[in-house]
Amino acid sequence: MALRRLALLAALLLPGTAMAQMDMSWMAMDGAGSGTARLPATEAMRGVHIMPGAHDMVMLHASILPVYTDQGGPRGGQKFYAQSMAMGMWVHDLGDGAKLTGQAMLSLEPAMRHDGYPLLFATGEEAYARALVDRQHPHDLFMELSARLDVPVAPGAHAFLYGGPVGEPALGPSAFMHRASAQYNPEAPITHHWFDSTHITYGVITAGLAGKTWQIEASAFRGQEPDERRWNIERPKLDSWSVRASLAPAPQWLVQVSYGQLKRPEAAHPGENEHRFTTSAHYNNGRGLSAMAGFSAKTRVPGETRTAWLGEVNWDANAHDTLFSRIENVNNDELFPDPASPLHDQAFRLTKLEVGYAYRLHLVGPVQVAAGGTGALFAKPAALSAAYGRNPIGATIFAKFSLSN
């Protein structure tokens, strides 16, 4: 066993040796996003990779993100909080091009109050029997508990089956915390419930076909979003469905189009189903520049269609300095959930522009820190000035500690 591990290490570290000719393609993880989502092939999965044997790989990734936010205006607020995530992935080579993958992702964010942290113009889910408005909910303890089987079916193509009690269906782009274009932004997008709110879903089965530059897949899953009791695993269901197609015209690019029908996803809209369409384009040059642009439309049944746009970019200017930005435009009718409000159920078109800076520093071993801050401005209708103030702003300072390659 020791000799086999030494031989494997030689193959990894000494590409000029004969051992480098071993077929290690089963190890490839670049271009993998959250769930079964794809990203550009030039976007490497962050984490620490361990080879316990010639046929096994373990990837570990973790981050903790202390944040202080000051969201201005009458409906804003200040809070110090911490986001967190720990992820483990095991990949086993089954031979003949097949592999089995198991993945677990956990978070200690349930230790926050159920209503999470202040975030102007964010909506979605409930806490303390009230719809969350101008707040971002915490993640659940179990963010993912899933397994995936990949089997080759033709030269350059394989079929896969993915699922578990907690997973992510084939709907939308890779979740925001897994995109390089958003890796240092401490705030969730206010368009989160248009694009990637299904990244924690209780009960998922996905089947698909994939090649080097393409993927098609379909999912059955539970449409209802997690409730505010975030320490448990909720009862899985398969009452909703989605389909997604992904194409990589070049290693630096990934384009996806997806559609899903969700059964009663939002507790704040009882009895209403949702049809959701998303499309996005991702770019990563492999040298520190990554970007994404996306569009989403969700239609409540019965109800109206509400659309959202999202753009974000991250630029590692050098070994230490990173600049990033996000711009969002959304048509939101959830800002005034109280039926007594004269603005109840009215839709407002909002734009948020956020810019940020992070200074990156290697600490010890695989541990890195990125410390910085963000500022956000908003464009909104004048009808919202009484509730939000004339020119509300948002600001954060943060330090992100993480494991990296």
Secondary structure, DSSP 8 states (H G I E B T S, - for coil): -HHHHHHHHHHHH-TTSGGGGS--GGG--TTB-STT-B--TTS---SEEEEEETTEEEEEEEEEEEEEEEE-STT-EEEEEEEEEEEEEEEEEEETTEEEEEEEEE--GGGS-TT-EEEEEEEEEEETTEEEEEEE----SEEEEEEEEEEEEETTEEEEEEEEEEB--S-SSS-GGG-GGGTT--S--TTHHHHTGGGSBSSEEEEEEEESSEEEEEEEE--S---S-TTS-------EEEEEEEE-SSTTEEEEEEEEEESS--TTSTT-EEEEEEEEEEEE-SSSEEEEEEEEEEEEESS-EEEEEEEEEEEE-SSSEEEEEEEEEEEE--S---TTSTTTT--EEEEEEEEEEEEEEEEETTEEEEEEEEEEEEE--GGGHHHH-SS-EEEEEEEEEEE--
